[in-house]
Amino acid sequence: LLSSNSNRFSLPPSPRRRPGMQGRPAVLRAFPSVSSEVSASGARRWLLFAAAVTSIGLLSGVVFGWSPMRRILRRDNVLVDRCEKGAEDAGPCDAQELALGLIYTMGSWSNQFARLPVGIFLDRCGPRITVAASSLAMAAGSIIFGLTSELPGLVAGFLLLGAGGAGVQLAVQNTSSLFPQRRSMAMACLSGAFQFGTLVYLLFEVVHRDLGASRSTLLLAHAGVAILVLVAGLFIWPDIPFSLVGQGDAHARGRVLRDGVEVPPKVDTEKRGHLPEEDRELTHAAERAGAVGHDDRSGRIDGAESQLPPLRERSFVGQVRSAEYLLMLCFFSINMLPAQFTVGTMGTQLELKGDDSGDALRVYSAIFAISAVATPFAGLGIDKYGFPLAMLIVNTMLGVSYAVLIVPALEVQLVAYVLYSVGRVCLWAIMFSFVGAVFGFVHYGKLAGGALAFGAFLSLLQYAALELTLGPFEGNFTFVNTVWCALCASMYLVIFLVHRRLPGPGGTTGAARNPPAGGSSCTPSWTHPTGSTHSADNNSPDAGLPLAAT
């Protein structure tokens, strides 16, 4: 919360323990934290955001660089003993391919499912402890995956790599609240850093091929990077999310809370005039957070159904049961299944089209990683045009990419690389941005984690799809890619329903369309500690400003 007489977020002294401090290991208390005060200067915020992008890029997305890692494992003859004698000389047999597919399936599943328990852990313990624990899991996973060649050990190592990467990403995503007017763009950039992290295993594959570095050496080096991120995180990250700083002391200061969110009194206009521009921006955001859901200009929520509180003010159960969350859950989880399957099988599909040297796979892997640069534009598009249009574009890109993969010619697959890579990274960016923008950050960890966990269980069907493709369809991916195209086509109905709930620029929903009886609109208000009541109506000086942080 902003102090009106300083350039800092600040927490007044309080005998209460802050959220995230309960049960905190004593060894971590020796490390200073930025949780108690975060500089409002632009440089400080950008440094914190850069630290978040770097942490995610180095650790979080490595499991989705599976195709290059698959070539390393094949080059080292890992699991080749599963093939019939002499069959290994003709390339990967079905048994080896299924075993490799199982490793990827479990790693990608853990990367998505782990976000639910990690989200609960994050809401309880805060970013600093979550980053430390997740980085430690990453280091352990890299060591196990690098030192073993047996299927159980490889699965266990990749499970830890997936879960640890998920924890690092989820823990630092609250840095997007430091940019309230561009939160969707900031969140999209963090999702892009996740996909950029797939470049790590591509670099490992090149070094392994050209310089002869062993798999164990490469992965032990990556474990060292995870330890460096752990140590740096102890000094960088706060004990509670940036957007919730001060919440633990709210009752001690006599502030009003709604579902755990402190609703601040209005800042005196004269005092606001003396604040730096960024402080004024955040003050506007804090004052409007309890009053409305979103502004009208970007097609986002500005209220809830009649007789219900705005989405940001509902309990966790109320948010989960909302139509907005269920529609996004449907769109994201159904699209996740083919997206995860394609990451794991792209190398196999390209080999069947004639990519024996692996050059096409390296081009795809590079495009997959570099496509992260599209996320800032996706975020800007969401901020300007709203979620329905972004969902429409992403769904179309993914559907067309699966259609191109049906074509047997290797030469045209460049179109699939680009459309799939950009569409996939934007799919995750939309989900993360949607949850933060529509529901706020009070229950963000559980909401985002729940969506990813549900999608993770659904994506386990990718292993059955691979087994079906290698078995009855004898390695022909035409049928499964056709099914993915059909799934994308079915999502247009979901997008239409989202559009009805979250109309385009200038649209309104919920209470704005259904005012209470008598014609007056519901105007939320809060009580100042002095006893005076403040309201948030459209005639306030802040009306029309985009909603920012909770």
N, C-alpha and C positions, 0 to 999 in steps of 0.2 A: 504494500500500500504506500501511496505517495505521501511524504511529509511536505507540507506547504512551505516550509522555510529552509529546505535544503535541496540539493540536486541528487538525492538518493532515495531509493526504496529503503525503508527502515523499519525495524521492529523495536518498539519501546520495550524497556526491561519489564519482565513479567515473571512471577514465580511459577507460572504454568510451564509445563514442558511442551516444546513445539512438536507438531506432528512429524514423525520420522525420527525423533530422538528416542522414543520409547524402545527399550531393548537394544539400543545401539551399542555395539561392542566398545569396551573401554579403550582398546588400542586405537580406534578411529578418532576418539575425542582429542587426541594430540595433534591432529591435522587441522589447520585453520580452514574455514569454509566461507564461501560468499553468500551463504543463506541469510545472514542477518542483515546485510546491506549490499545492494547491487548498484553500482554506479549508473546513473542515468545518461552518462555521456555516450554518444554514438560509437566512439572507438571501443569502449568497454563492451558494449553489446555485440558489436561485430566480432570482437575477439572471442567472446563466449560462443557465438554462433559458429565461428570458424572451428573452434575446438569440437563442437558437436558434429559438424560435417566431417572433420578429420577422423574422429572416433568411429563414426558409422562407416565411413569409406574404408577404413583399415580392417574392420572386424565384422560388421553386421551382415554383409551380403555375400560372403565368400562361398557359402554352400550352393549358391545359384551360379557360380562359375564351375559347375559340375562337368560340363562337356570337356574342357581342357584337362581337368583332374582325371576324368575317365580315360583319356589318352595316356596320361602318366601311368595309371594303374595297369592298363593293357600293355604298355611298353615294358613294365616291370614284371609282366606275366603273373600279376596278382589274380588269384582265383582261377587260373587256367586249369588247375587240377580237376575242375568240375566238368571239363569237356572230355569227350571220349578220346581215347588214344589216337593221335594223328589228326584229330579234327581241329586242334588249336592252330595248325599251320594255315588253315584256310580263313583265319580271322576269328573273331569272337563267336563262340557257339551260343546257342540259345540259353543254355544253363548258366554260362558265365555272364551273359547279357542280363538275365533275370536277377542274378546275384548283385551285379552292379546297380541294376535298377532298384533293388531293395535298399541298398545303401543310400542312394539319392532320395528315395521315397521317405525313408525315416528321417533323414537330415532335413529335408524340406518340410516335413510334417512337424518336427520339433521346432523349427524356426517360426512356424505360424502358431502352433498350439501353445507353445511356452509363453506366449504373450498374455494369456489369461492369468496363469499363476504369477507371472512376472508383473503384470499390471496390478494385481492385488498386493503383491509385495512392494511395488513402487508406491502405491497409495499409502501404504503403512510405514515404510522405512525411508522413502525419499530417494532422489536421484543418486546421491553420492554412494550410498551403500549398494544400491542396485547396480551401478556401473562397476563397482569393485567386484561384486560377486559374479557378475556376468563376464567380466574380463578374465577372472580366474577360471571360469568354466571354459572359455575359449582357449586359454592356454593349455588346460588339461586335455581338451579335445584334440588340439593340434598335436600334442605329444603322443597321445594314444594312436591317432590316425597315422602318424608318421612312422611309428615303431612297430606296427603290427601288419601282417598280411593275411590274417584269418578273418572270415566274415563276421563273427561276433564282435571282435575288437574294432573292425572298420565301422560297423554299424554304431557301436557305442561311441567311438570317437566323433563320427559325423553327427550323432544326436547331440553331443555336447557342443559341437561347433554351431549347430543350428540354434540351440536354446540360448547359448551365450551371446550370439550375434543379435538375437531378438531382444534380449535384455538391454544391451547397450543402446540399441536404437530407441526403444521405448522410453528409456530413462532420460534421454537428452532431448526428446522432442518438445518438451515444454519450453525450450529456448525460443520457440516460435512466438510465444507470448511477449517477448521483448520487442516485437515488431507488430503492434496491434493493428495498424492500418494495412498491413500486408501479411497477415497471418497465413492465409492460404498459400501465398507464394513462398513464405519461409518453410512451411510444412512440406510443400512440394519439393523444395531444394533438399530437404533432409531425406525425403524418399529417393530423390535422384542420387544422393550420396550412397544410399544403400545399393543401388544397382551399379554404381561406379565401382563398388567394392568387388564386383565379380571379376574385375581386371586382375586381381591378385593372383588367382589360379592360372589365368592366361599367361602372366609373366613367369610363373613357376614352370609352366609347360615349355615355354621357349627356352628358359635357362636349363631345364632338365634335358631338352633335346640337343641344344647347341653347345652347352658347357659341361654337360655330364654331371651336374649336381644331383645328388641322390634325393629321393623323396623325403627321407628322414631329415636330411640337412635343411631342406626348404621349409618343412613344417615345424621343425624346432626353432628356426629363425622367426617364423610367424608367431610361435608361442612367446618368444621374447618380446615381440611387438605388443602382444596382448598384456604382458606384464608392465610394459612402459605405459600403456593406456591406463592400467589399473592405478599405478603410482601417481601419474599426472592427475587422474580423476579425483584422488583424495584431496588435492589442493584446489581443484577447479570447481567441482560441482557442489551445489547446495544440499542441505539436508531435507529441504522441502521444495517443490516445484516453484519456479519463479512467479508463476501466475497466482500462487496461493500463499506467497510470503505474507506473514502477519495473521493468517487465519487462526493459528493456535492461540493468539493472545486477544482475540476479538472480545470474548466475554469479559476478560480482565479489564478492557477499556470501555466496557459498557456499550459495545456496538451490537447491532442487530444482525443475526445470521439467518439466511434462508437456505435450507438444505446444506448447511456447512459453508455457504458463501457469505462473506461479510458484505453487507450493503452499506457503503460509506455515506455520510452526510455530504451535502454539496459543499464544494470549496468556495469560500468567499470570492466574489468576482474580482475585487481589488487585489486580493492576494494572488489569485490566479494570474493576473496580469504581470506579476513579477517573476513568475516561474519561467524556466527555459521552455522553448517550444516543445521539446520531446516530453517534458513533464506535463505540460498543458494537454498534449495529445493523450497521454495515459490517464490524466485526470478525467477528461471527457469520457474516455472509455469506461473507467470505473463507475462513473455516475450513471451511465446508461446501461450497464450490464444487468442490473436487476429490473430494468423497465421494459426492455424489448428484446426480441431474439435476434433480429437482423434488420438491416436497412432494406428499403424497397428496391434499390437500384440494381442489385445483383441477383435478384430472384431468390433471395433466401428468406428464411422464416422471420416474421416480425411479430409473431404471437402464437397462440395455441388454439385448440378448439375451444368453442364457447364453454364456459363453466370450468375450464381447466387452466392451471397456471401456465405461463410460457415454458417451453421445453427446458430452458436452462435452469428453471426454478423447481423442476420436478425431482422427485426422488430417483434413485438409481432404477428401481423397478418401474416407475412411471416412464422413464426415458426408454428402457428396453422394450416396453410394451407399446411405444408410440409407433404410428404407421411409418413415420420418417425413418426410424431405426430399422424396422423390419424390411422396408423396401431396399434400403442400402445394403442390409445383410443379404438379401436375395441377390441383388445385382452383383455384389462383390464375391460372394462365396461360389456362385455358379460360374462366374468368369474365372475364378481362381483355379478350378479343376483343369481346364485345358491349358491355362497359362503355365501351371506347374508341370503338367505332362510334357509340354513342348520344350521347356528348359532341359528336362532330363533326357529327352529323346532326340534333340536336334542333331547331335553328333551321329547317332545311328541313322536318322533319316537322310542326312547329307551323304553318308557313306553308301547308302543304297542308291543314291542318285549319281554316284561315281566319284565322290571325294575321298579317294584312297590316300592321298598325300596329307590330308588334313588342312590344306590351305583355305578351303572354303569355310571350314569350322573356325579357323583363326579370324577370318574376316567377320564372320557372324559374332564371335565373342568380343571382338573389338567394338563393333557397332552396338552390341548389347550393353557394354559398359559405357561407351560414349553417349548413348542415348539419354543419359542422366542430364545432359545439358538442356533437354526439352522441358524438364520439370519447372524451372522458373517461369517459362512461358505458359505452361499449364496452370500454374498458380495465379498468374496475372489474369489469364482467361477466366478462371473461376471467380476471382475478385470482381471482374468487370461484367461477365455475362451469366454467372451462376452455374450451379452444378448440373442441371439437366442437359445443357448443350455440351458440356465437357463429357458427360457420360455417353451421350449420343456419338460423339466423335471417337472416343476411345473404344466403344463397343464395335463400331464399324471397322476401325483399324484392325482389331484383333480378328474379327470374322473374315476380313479379306486376306489376312496373313495365313490363316488356316486353309483358305481356298487356294492360295498360291502354292502351299506345301503339297497339295494334291497333284500339281503339275510335275511330271517326272524330270523335266529338264533342269539341270543344275544352274544354267545360266540365268534363269529368271528368279532365282531364290533371293537375290539381293533385295527385291521388293519385299519379300517375306521378312528378311532380317530387320529392315527398317521399320515396317509397320508393326511387327510383333514387339520389337524392343521398345519402341516409343509407347505403344499401347499398353504394354505390361507395366512399365514404370509409372505411367500416368494412372493406371487402375489403382495401384496402391496409394498414390498421392491423393487421388480423389477420396478414397475411403478415410485416410488419416485427416485430411482437411475437413471432410464432411462432419466427422465426429467432433473435432475441435470447434468448428464454426457453429454447428447447430446446437450441440449439447454442452459446450464449455469444457473446462478441464477439471471440474470437481470429481467426476467419475470417469475421466478420460481413460485411465489405465484399464479399468474393467470393461468399458464399452468397446474400445478398440481391441483389447485382448479377447473379449468374447466373440467379436466378429471374426477375428483371425483364427480362434480356436475352432469355431463352427466350420469355417472354410477349410481348416486343416483336416478335420475328420472327413469332410466331403472329398477332399483331394486325395485321400487314401485310395479312392477308386482308380487313380492313375496306374497303380500297380496291376490291378485287374485288367485295365485297358491294354497295358503293355503285354501281359501274359496272353490276352486274347489276340493281340496283333501278331506276336511271335509264334503262337500256336495255330489256331484254326485258319488265320489269314496269312500264315507263312511269311511274315515280315512285311506285308503290304499295309502301309499306313493310310491308305485311301479311305477305308471305312471309318476309322476313328477320327480322321480330320473332317470328314463329312458330318459326323456327329457333333463335333465342336462348332462347325458352322451353324448347325441347327440350334444349338444352345445359344449362340450369340443372337440369332434371329429372334428367339423367344424373349430376349432381354429388352427388345424395343417396347413391349407392353409395360414392363417395369419402369422403363425410363419415362414413358407417357404418364404413368401414375405418379412418379416423382415430380414431374412437371406440374401435375395438378396440385400436388402438395406444396411444391416450391416453384411458383410460376416464374416467368422470365422477368426482366427488368420492368419495374413499375408495378408488378403484381403484388397481391397480398394474400394472406391465408388466415385461417382460424378466426381469432377474435376480431381481426380487422374487417372480415367479411360478415361476422355475426356479432354485432355489438349487443350488449345486454339490453333487456327490455327498458324502454324509455328513451332509447336512442343515444345514450351516453356511452362512451367507450370506457373500458376498464383502464384506470390510470394507477399503476402501482405506486405505492408510497412507502416511505420508511421513516422511522422515528430517530431523531438525533438524540444523543445522550442527554442533552439539555431538556428534552421533552417536546421540542418543536417537531412538527411533521413536514416532510418534504415530499413533493410529488414529482413524477417524471412524465410530463405531457409533451405534446408536440409543439407547444408554444415556448418551451424552455429554450435558453440560448444555445443548448446543445442539439436541438432537434435537427435531424437530417444528416448528422455525422454518422459514418459507418460504425457499427459496433466493433469493439476490439476485444480487450482482455476481460475476463471475469475478475 
